[in-house]
Amino acid sequence: MYAIKSRIWIEGEDGVFLGEGRIKILKAIIKEGSLSKAAKFLGMSYKKAWNLIDSINKNASEPIVITNTGGSGGGGAIITPYGKEMILKFEEINKNCWNFLDQQLKEHQL
């Protein structure tokens, strides 16, 4: 039995907008409440996480992530309603892509 393996991502004018890794960091921010905690949860450096979020926001038509600088009360990050909508849309596109590829494999009887 065979399986098709594939990864998709969506690009904007300034590079990658969303992909599986970027969706993971967005979901981790929702779960953890901050970018630093999300990066730690994923075993990723803060700098890499920050660069991913910065790239996502630059490619989006409106903010996806809003960050608050730390201090005595600590910082934080939130995913905007638009950001949550983009997560759901990407996941739907990704699911549809996998269903299509599975169907192609079945139709071609490999």
N, C-alpha and C positions, 0 to 999 in steps of 0.2 A: 504494500500500500504506500502511496506517495502523498506528500503534503507540500503545498506551495507556501513558501516563506516570503514575506514582503513587509516593507515598512513604508508608510507614506508620511509626507509632511506637506505643509502649505507654505508657500513662499510669497513674500511681498516684495515691493521694490527694493527694500533695504536688506533682503536676505530672508532667512527662515522666520516664519511667523509662529506656526504651531507644528508640533510633532509629538511623538510619544513621550520623549524625555521632558519636553516643556509642559505637557499635560501633567506628568508626574509631579513636577515642582509646584505647579498651580494647585493640585490636589493636596500636596503636603502642606502648603501654606494654609489652605482651608482647615486642615486637620490640626496643625500646630500653632497657628495664629501669628507666626512671625517667619521672616525669611531665614534668619539664622537657625531657628529650630527646625525649619523644613529642610535646610541644607544638611544639618546634622542627622536628621531622621533618614535622609537618603544617602548618607555617607559621601556628601559632596562638599567641596570647599565653599565658603561663603562667597568668595570672589566669583567662582563659576556660576553659582546660583544668581548672584546679582547681575552678572553679564547676560544670563538667559532672560531674566525678568526685564532688564533694560531693552534687550532686543525685541521681546514680545511687545512691550509698550510702544516702542518706536515704529513697529510694523502695524499696529492696531489703529483703527479709525477713531477709537476713544480708549481711555485707560482701562487696562485689564487688572493691574495690581496697583494699589495705593499703599505706600510705606510711610511709617511714622518713625522719626529718628528716636533713638534710645535716650535715656536719661535716668533720672531717679525712679520714674515709674516704668522704665523700659520702653522699648519701641514695639513695633508690630507691623503687620502687613495684612491687608484684606484684599480679597478678590471682589471686584465690582460685579454688579448684576450682569453687565455686558460680558465680563470675563467668565462668569458661570455659564452664560448662554453659549459662549465660544467653546467651552469645555464640552458641553452637551452636543453641540453641532459637530465638533471634531470626532467625538466618540461615535456618533451616528454615521458619519462619513466612513470612518475606519471600519465599523461593523459591516456596512454595506459593501465596502471593498473586499473584505474577507469572504463574505457570502458570495460575491461575484466570482472571486478566484476559486473558491471551493466548487462552485457550480461549473466553471470552466474545466476544472480537473476531471470532474465527474462526466461531463459531456464528451470529453476527448478520450475517455477510458484509458488513462495512463496507468 
